[in-house]
């Protein structure tokens, strides 16, 4: 736990406090000397809004516009803390160290900073700042010179780093090369292959950990055996495989030196035989996939038949099954849905309501059972089907209605919640008609207005159904609103009830939230 000192003169200066001070009094705010304050970094993290608001009052009163940060290590935390203090628009980092990505990222997200002075920064981070922000940058030392790492990989601008697909890691990298490599991982979005001249296991360990930390997936690492380190390569093969097993989304390929290959030709022949064997396995897998796809077609056909049966059950009174069907309305509120659920309940007593979403093919009954697994693999008529059905969370209640009504469905092309993919397109969610969802229960007709659409990792933080208080619920709903790709300006209050639609989106989740409006 570090102690951070804040001194106020005509500017505000932050530094790591190294003097002696009673820890018990560090967070004591009964008596505060505003000219010289000491906080722990943990206290700032836990009370960010409180400390920021207090400093805002002080700097406004003293008309302070400049921030000095003595130590680079605390710069990200300080920049995050002052983000909402509008008058602080000049920042100087006093320590003679090269600024890293963490600092640059905080400066980019701070809308107030117009001037930055620091020791130095890498060329492509300097380029990134100039691309994104209208900010004057003063470097006490010119941008760091080109390193062996940047020269080998032709990394001269931010776009070079961002779009780099193949990376080369030479032997004997220096400290400045490692710094450039660290910054590279923060920026890279297109990396697919890393070629490493292997010296020891620590380099590979660092690469795999960095790929995982920065969520760079499906990257192939070519580990090259080089002269002078041949035995290191051979002795560490098992260690390499063990490291790779910790991150399944990274593929390792060992590349032996040509001299070693010549001495081990028989092993190479055996390797070719192994490749042939795996090719035969691949052919077998293709056959299995074709059989699997045939099964999908059968399941899809059965699912469509269930939809046809449901449509027959909800035909308007007096309409014959042989009548020519009318086009399906595009707007949910105009779509036919059952006023009486008795026919649907006769087919499936688990029926709990009806869901209708504009400009999609989602106009279906919603079911619920005592678990959240059965309808992942069963259709509305409870027959086995891989596409499953659209179902309500087993924890929800429809009478009285839970505060967060959660409905799940598979992402299955044009079936189930597959059509929700179009909801992520602006052409869909900007259409006012599409922002109203119909979800009727057995007891009432209800309209819901969308307030948030986003894609998130496979997590359960948006699936809460129990809340300690109205304030707890409102804080939860506000967090969901902030995640949205678009501000719907729906307005939320502590008495609202919300509807959550959740489906797969590749390895992530596509989520839509709407509040009850009638």
PyMOL commands that set and color helices and strands:
alter all, ss='L'
color gray80, all
select helices_A, chain A and resi 23-25+41-46+48-62+72-81+101-109+123-132+148-153+158-162+175-187+201-213+230-235+237-245+258-263+265-313+332-334+342-347+374-376+418-424+426-429+432-435+470-482
alter helices_A, ss='H'
color red, helices_A
select strands_A, chain A and resi 3-8+12-16+36-40+66-69+90-93+98-99+115-118+120-121+136-139+166-169+193-197+219-224+250-255+351-357+363-367+391-392+404-408+411-412+415-416+436-441+447-456+498-505+508-516
alter strands_A, ss='S'
color yellow, strands_A
deselect
rebuild
show_as cartoon
